[in-house]
Amino acid sequence: MLADHIGISKLRDMASKSERLEVDVRLADLPRVAGLLYPNLEASDQQIALRFDFRRGMQGLPAINGSASGFIDLGCQRCLGLLHWPVDLEFSLTVVQSEVEL
């Protein structure tokens, strides 16, 4: 659970301050994604931009709104050529510590 990894108190603090976190993540550091990349390219050069906005959500629970954007070079399963795939995802999460909070 994300709350266990970061710590629910840290999440609540970040939400109360409406903090924003922006990072670029190398695809080579994401093993599940790196395994899908086009085999003849260097994955260490490719990055995805991540943005996390920490807010107080419903009933004061920490909420995270974010996005992931960039491009991923995949291998086309039909022609086996390079497929330059755009990534433009948005997400919204509410973090609870237990099912009682849910």
C-alpha positions, 0 to 999 in steps of 0.5 A, spaced: 500 500 500 502 506 498 500 509 505 505 504 508 511 505 503 511 513 504 507 513 511 500 516 512 503 522 516 507 524 510 501 523 505 497 527 510 502 533 511 503 533 503 496 534 502 495 539 507 500 543 504 498 542 497 505 540 495 506 538 488 512 533 486 514 533 478 519 528 476 522 525 470 523 517 471 527 513 466 524 507 463 530 503 464 528 504 472 521 501 470 523 493 469 516 491 467 516 497 462 523 496 460 521 489 458 516 492 453 521 497 449 523 496 442 529 491 443 534 495 438 534 502 442 537 504 449 532 505 454 536 509 459 535 515 454 527 515 454 523 518 460 516 519 462 514 525 466 510 524 472 506 530 476 503 528 483 499 534 486 497 532 493 491 535 496 485 534 501 480 530 498 473 528 501 472 528 508 480 530 509 483 524 506 489 525 502 488 525 495 493 525 489 491 527 482 497 526 477 499 525 470 504 521 466 506 524 459 512 522 454 513 517 449 515 510 449 518 506 443 515 499 443 515 494 438 509 493 433 507 486 434 504 486 427 510 488 423 515 488 428 518 495 427 518 501 431 512 504 434 513 511 438 507 510 442 505 517 446 503 517 453 498 522 456 495 519 462 491 522 468 489 519 475 486 521 481 487 517 488 484 517 495 489 514 500 485 511 506 489 507 512 484 502 513 477 500 510 474 503 516 476 510 512 473 507 506 
